[in-house]
Amino acid sequence: MVVLLMLWAGPRALGQEANAFTSLQQPSFAKIAALGGVNASFFQGANSFFLYNPALLSAAANGYLSLSYALLPGGAGLSNANYNFTVGNAGTFGAALQYLSYGPIQGYDHTGMPTTVFTPNDFTVSLTHARQANNFRLGAALKFANTSINGYNGNAILFDLGGVFVHPEKDFTVGMVIKNFGFVTREFSPTGNTTLPFEVQLGTSFKPLHMPIRFSVTLQQLNQWNLMREDEVINSLNTGLDNFFRHVVLGAEVILSEHVSLLTGYNHLRRKDLRLDGTGGFSGFSIGTSIAVKAFALVYALGGYHVAGNTHTFTLAANLGQITTKN
C-alpha cells in the first residue's frame, strides 16, 4: 500500500479525472536514480540516459544492452531493458521495455470484507531516435503504456521531444525535454477521464576544468509553477522559495578514476512530499556508485523516499559490439 501512495497516482475513484501511467516518472536506470531521479542533460556515454531525454541517445553507445532492476518499498519491483542500435542511413535508435509490478494487494468489497489478492502492474515499450546537428542533438521517443489494476486496464500512446547542446570543447551540456504528451487510447472505465503525466524539464551538466566532479542541475515540472500540496499555500517569501526549490534537482558525480565514480543527488520535491512531519531523514537524498571494467558497467543507487522504505536500483550494462568483436 505504501508503494501505491508513493508511485501510483492513478485513478483514485473510477469516473474522476486522475493522473495515470506515473511509473513513467520513476527512474529505472541506476545512474539517474543516484543523481536525484531526474536529469535532462547528462551526456556521458551510458546508453540508458535516452530514457529521460531522447536527445541523449548517442551513436557512441551503439551495441549497448542495459538491464536494470529497482527494489521498491511494499514488495514492488521495476524492471527495464534497453538497447542501442543503428539502422543504415536512418541513424541511431534506442528500444526499451519497462515493467513495474506493485506487488500483491489484498482486495476488499464495499462492506470491508476481503476479496481476492491482485497485483497491479504497468508496462511501457518505447522506441527512440536522435540526430546530430552541429553542436546540437535532437531526439524523439514514441511510447505505448499500459496500466492494469484488478481487471481495469488503461492504455496510452505518448511522445517525448528533446534537445541537447553539447559544447565542442568543454564538458558542458544543456538539455531540454517535453515528456509524456499524447493521448489515452483506452480509459479505465466508460466514465473515466484520465490525464497523462505531462512534464517539461530543463537542465545542465558540467565538469569544471581540473576538478574531478561533474555537476547536474535540473528544473522539473516547469509546466506547473505551484508544486505545493493542497494543505499548503504560497503566502510568503519563504514558502515561495520552498516552492521554487521543489522544481530543482541537484546531482553530482565524483570521478575517482577512469573506472570508478561516486554519485549523489537531492530532490527537494520528493523530500517535501514524502517526509514525515517533524523529521525528514534520508527522504529526497540519493547516493550510488558506478564501476566500469572493459565492456561492462555496474551501477548501484540508494534512493531516499520514506521511512517505510527506500529504493535500491541496480543496472548492468554491456557493450555487446565490443564483446562479439573480441570473440
C-alpha positions as CSV (number, residue, x, y, z in Angstrom):
1,M,0.0,0.0,0.0
2,V,2.9,2.3,0.6
3,V,4.0,1.9,-3.0
4,L,0.6,2.9,-4.2
5,L,0.8,6.1,-2.2
6,M,4.3,6.8,-3.5
7,L,4.3,5.8,-7.1
8,W,0.7,5.3,-8.3
9,A,-1.3,8.5,-8.7
10,G,-3.7,6.5,-10.8
11,P,-7.5,6.7,-10.7
12,R,-8.4,7.3,-7.0
13,A,-12.1,6.8,-7.9
14,L,-13.1,5.5,-11.3
15,G,-15.0,8.2,-13.2
16,Q,-13.0,11.0,-11.8
17,E,-10.1,12.8,-13.5
18,A,-6.8,11.5,-12.3
19,N,-3.2,11.1,-13.4
20,A,-2.1,7.6,-14.5
21,F,0.9,5.9,-16.1
22,T,3.1,7.7,-13.4
23,S,5.5,4.8,-13.5
24,L,7.0,6.7,-16.4
25,Q,8.3,9.2,-13.9
26,Q,10.0,6.6,-11.7
27,P,13.8,6.3,-12.5
28,S,14.6,2.8,-13.6
29,F,18.3,3.5,-14.6
30,A,20.5,3.4,-11.5
31,K,22.7,6.3,-12.5
32,I,19.7,8.6,-12.9
33,A,18.3,7.3,-9.6
34,A,21.5,8.2,-7.8
35,L,21.6,11.7,-9.3
36,G,18.2,12.6,-7.8
37,G,15.9,10.7,-10.1
38,V,15.5,13.5,-12.7
39,N,18.0,14.6,-15.4
40,A,17.7,16.0,-18.9
41,S,21.4,16.8,-19.8
42,F,23.8,14.1,-18.6
43,F,25.6,13.1,-21.8
44,Q,28.4,10.7,-20.9
45,G,28.2,7.6,-23.0
46,A,25.9,5.3,-20.9
47,N,23.1,4.2,-23.2
48,S,20.2,4.4,-20.8
49,F,20.2,8.2,-20.5
50,F,18.0,8.5,-23.6
51,L,15.1,7.2,-21.5
52,Y,15.0,10.6,-19.8
53,N,15.8,12.8,-22.8
54,P,15.7,11.2,-26.3
55,A,18.3,13.7,-27.5
56,L,20.8,12.0,-25.2
57,L,20.8,8.9,-27.5
58,S,24.3,8.6,-29.0
59,A,25.9,6.5,-31.7
60,A,28.8,6.2,-29.3
61,A,26.7,3.7,-27.3
62,N,25.6,1.5,-30.2
63,G,25.6,-2.1,-29.3
64,Y,25.0,-1.4,-25.6
65,L,22.5,-3.6,-23.7
66,S,21.4,-2.3,-20.3
67,L,19.4,-4.3,-17.8
68,S,18.0,-2.6,-14.6
69,Y,16.0,-3.6,-11.6
70,A,14.7,-1.4,-8.8
71,L,13.6,-2.9,-5.4
72,L,10.8,-0.6,-4.3
73,P,9.0,-0.5,-0.9
74,G,6.0,-2.7,-0.3
75,G,7.2,-5.6,-2.4
76,A,7.1,-3.7,-5.7
77,G,9.8,-4.1,-8.4
78,L,10.7,-2.0,-11.5
79,S,12.5,-3.7,-14.4
80,N,13.9,-2.2,-17.5
81,A,15.8,-3.4,-20.6
82,N,17.0,-1.2,-23.4
83,Y,19.3,-1.5,-26.4
84,N,21.1,1.0,-28.7
85,F,21.5,0.2,-32.4
86,T,22.0,1.8,-35.8
87,V,19.8,1.2,-38.9
88,G,21.9,2.0,-42.0
89,N,21.5,5.7,-43.1
90,A,18.5,6.0,-40.8
91,G,20.7,6.7,-37.9
92,T,20.7,5.7,-34.2
93,F,17.8,4.1,-32.4
94,G,17.1,3.0,-28.8
95,A,14.5,0.4,-27.8
96,A,13.3,-0.1,-24.3
97,L,10.8,-2.2,-22.3
98,Q,9.8,-1.3,-18.8
99,Y,7.7,-3.3,-16.3
100,L,6.5,-2.3,-12.9
101,S,4.8,-4.7,-10.5
102,Y,3.3,-3.1,-7.4
103,G,3.3,-6.4,-5.5
104,P,0.3,-8.4,-4.2
105,I,-2.5,-6.3,-2.7
106,Q,-5.5,-7.6,-0.7
107,G,-8.8,-6.5,-2.3
108,Y,-11.9,-5.6,-0.3
109,D,-15.5,-5.1,-1.2
110,H,-17.8,-2.2,-0.3
111,T,-18.5,-3.7,3.1
112,G,-14.9,-4.1,4.0
113,M,-14.8,-7.9,3.6
114,P,-11.6,-9.3,2.0
115,T,-12.0,-10.4,-1.6
116,T,-9.2,-11.6,-4.0
117,V,-5.5,-10.6,-3.9
118,F,-4.5,-8.7,-7.0
119,T,-1.2,-7.4,-8.4
120,P,-1.4,-4.0,-10.3
121,N,1.2,-3.6,-12.9
122,D,2.4,-1.1,-15.6
123,F,4.4,-1.8,-18.7
124,T,5.8,0.5,-21.3
125,V,7.5,-0.1,-24.7
126,S,9.4,2.7,-26.4
127,L,11.4,3.5,-29.5
128,T,13.7,6.5,-29.6
129,H,15.6,8.2,-32.4
130,A,18.1,11.0,-32.3
131,R,20.1,13.1,-34.8
132,Q,23.2,15.3,-34.6
133,A,23.0,18.9,-35.9
134,N,26.4,20.6,-35.4
135,N,26.7,21.1,-31.6
136,F,23.0,20.2,-31.0
137,R,21.3,16.9,-30.7
138,L,17.6,16.4,-31.3
139,G,15.6,13.4,-30.4
140,A,12.1,11.9,-30.2
141,A,10.6,8.9,-28.5
142,L,7.3,7.0,-29.1
143,K,5.9,5.1,-26.2
144,F,3.0,2.8,-25.6
145,A,2.0,2.5,-21.9
146,N,-0.5,0.1,-20.2
147,T,-1.7,0.0,-16.6
148,S,-3.7,-2.9,-15.2
149,I,-5.5,-2.7,-11.8
150,N,-7.6,-5.6,-10.7
151,G,-9.4,-6.1,-14.0
152,Y,-9.3,-2.4,-15.1
153,N,-6.9,-1.5,-17.9
154,G,-5.8,1.8,-19.4
155,N,-3.6,2.4,-22.4
156,A,-1.9,5.4,-23.8
157,I,0.4,6.5,-26.6
158,L,2.9,9.1,-25.5
159,F,5.7,11.1,-27.0
160,D,8.9,12.8,-25.8
161,L,10.7,15.5,-27.7
162,G,14.2,16.6,-26.5
163,G,17.2,18.7,-27.5
164,V,20.7,18.9,-26.1
165,F,23.5,21.4,-26.7
166,V,26.9,19.8,-26.4
167,H,29.9,22.2,-26.1
168,P,32.5,21.2,-28.7
169,E,35.5,21.6,-26.3
170,K,34.3,21.8,-22.7
171,D,32.5,19.2,-20.6
172,F,29.3,21.2,-20.7
173,T,25.8,20.3,-21.9
174,V,22.3,21.9,-21.7
175,G,19.2,19.8,-22.3
176,M,15.5,20.3,-22.5
177,V,12.8,17.7,-22.9
178,I,9.0,17.8,-23.2
179,K,7.8,14.5,-21.8
180,N,4.7,12.3,-21.9
181,F,2.3,14.2,-24.1
182,G,-0.1,12.2,-26.2
183,F,-3.5,10.6,-25.8
184,V,-5.3,7.9,-23.9
185,T,-6.4,5.1,-26.2
186,R,-8.3,3.2,-23.5
187,E,-9.9,4.5,-20.4
188,F,-10.0,2.6,-17.1
189,S,-13.8,2.8,-17.2
190,P,-16.5,4.2,-19.6
191,T,-16.8,7.3,-17.4
192,G,-13.0,7.7,-16.8
193,N,-11.2,10.9,-17.6
194,T,-7.5,10.0,-17.2
195,T,-4.8,12.6,-17.7
196,L,-1.1,11.9,-18.6
197,P,2.0,12.8,-16.5
198,F,3.0,15.6,-18.9
199,E,6.2,17.4,-17.9
200,V,8.8,19.9,-19.2
201,Q,12.3,19.7,-17.9
202,L,15.4,21.9,-18.4
203,G,18.9,21.1,-17.1
204,T,22.6,21.5,-17.4
205,S,25.6,19.2,-16.6
206,F,29.2,20.5,-16.4
207,K,32.6,19.5,-15.2
208,P,34.9,22.3,-14.2
209,L,38.4,22.0,-15.6
210,H,40.8,20.2,-13.3
211,M,38.0,19.3,-10.9
212,P,37.0,15.6,-10.7
213,I,33.3,16.3,-10.2
214,R,30.6,16.6,-12.8
215,F,27.6,18.6,-11.6
216,S,24.0,18.5,-12.8
217,V,21.2,20.9,-12.1
218,T,17.7,20.1,-13.5
219,L,14.5,22.0,-13.3
220,Q,11.5,19.7,-13.3
221,Q,7.8,20.2,-13.9
222,L,8.2,23.6,-15.5
223,N,4.7,23.3,-16.9
224,Q,3.3,23.8,-13.4
225,W,4.6,26.6,-11.1
226,N,2.7,25.7,-7.9
227,L,4.0,22.3,-6.6
228,M,2.7,22.8,-3.0
229,R,0.3,20.3,-1.6
230,E,-3.4,21.0,-1.1
231,D,-2.8,21.8,2.6
232,E,0.0,24.3,1.8
233,V,-0.2,27.8,0.3
234,I,2.4,30.3,-1.1
235,N,1.9,33.2,1.2
236,S,5.4,34.5,2.0
237,L,8.9,34.7,0.6
238,N,9.9,31.5,2.4
239,T,7.1,29.5,1.0
240,G,7.7,31.0,-2.4
241,L,11.4,29.9,-2.3
242,D,10.3,26.5,-0.9
243,N,8.0,26.1,-3.9
244,F,10.8,27.2,-6.3
245,F,13.3,24.6,-5.0
246,R,10.7,21.9,-5.4
247,H,11.5,22.4,-9.1
248,V,15.2,21.9,-8.6
249,V,17.0,18.5,-8.6
250,L,20.8,18.5,-7.9
251,G,23.2,15.8,-8.8
252,A,27.0,15.2,-8.7
253,E,29.3,12.5,-10.0
254,V,32.7,12.3,-8.2
255,I,35.2,10.7,-10.6
256,L,37.6,8.6,-8.5
257,S,39.3,7.1,-11.5
258,E,38.7,6.1,-15.2
259,H,36.6,3.2,-14.0
260,V,35.0,4.2,-10.7
261,S,32.8,7.1,-9.6
262,L,30.6,8.0,-6.7
263,L,27.1,9.6,-7.3
264,T,24.8,11.7,-5.2
265,G,21.7,13.7,-5.6
266,Y,18.9,15.7,-3.9
267,N,15.3,16.1,-5.0
268,H,13.5,18.7,-2.8
269,L,10.1,17.9,-4.2
270,R,10.4,14.3,-3.2
271,R,11.6,15.2,0.3
272,K,8.7,17.7,0.9
273,D,6.1,15.2,-0.4
274,L,7.2,12.1,1.4
275,R,8.9,13.0,4.6
276,L,7.1,12.8,7.9
277,D,6.1,15.9,9.8
278,G,9.0,16.9,12.2
279,T,11.6,14.6,10.6
280,G,13.0,14.3,7.1
281,G,15.5,11.5,7.5
282,F,17.0,10.4,4.2
283,S,14.0,11.3,2.1
284,G,14.9,13.2,-1.0
285,F,18.6,12.3,-1.0
286,S,20.2,9.6,-3.1
287,I,23.7,8.0,-3.4
288,G,25.3,5.5,-5.6
289,T,28.4,4.2,-7.3
290,S,29.4,3.3,-10.8
291,I,32.1,0.7,-11.8
292,A,33.2,0.2,-15.4
293,V,35.5,-2.6,-16.4
294,K,36.3,-3.1,-20.1
295,A,32.9,-3.8,-21.9
296,F,30.8,-3.9,-18.7
297,A,29.5,-1.4,-16.3
298,L,27.7,-1.9,-13.0
299,V,25.8,0.9,-11.2
300,Y,24.0,0.9,-7.8
301,A,21.8,3.6,-6.4
302,L,20.1,4.0,-3.0
303,G,17.2,6.4,-3.2
304,G,15.6,8.0,-0.1
305,Y,11.8,8.1,-0.2
306,H,10.0,7.4,3.0
307,V,10.7,6.0,6.5
308,A,8.7,2.9,5.4
309,G,11.4,2.1,2.9
310,N,13.9,3.3,0.3
311,T,14.7,2.1,-3.2
312,H,17.6,0.0,-4.4
313,T,18.4,0.2,-8.1
314,F,20.9,-1.9,-10.0
315,T,22.0,-1.6,-13.6
316,L,24.2,-3.9,-15.6
317,A,25.3,-2.6,-19.0
318,A,27.3,-4.4,-21.6
319,N,28.8,-3.3,-24.9
320,L,27.8,-6.3,-27.0
321,G,29.6,-5.0,-30.0
322,Q,32.9,-4.9,-28.1
323,I,32.3,-8.4,-26.7
324,T,31.5,-10.0,-30.1
325,T,34.4,-8.2,-31.8
326,K,36.9,-9.6,-29.3
327,N,35.4,-13.1,-29.7
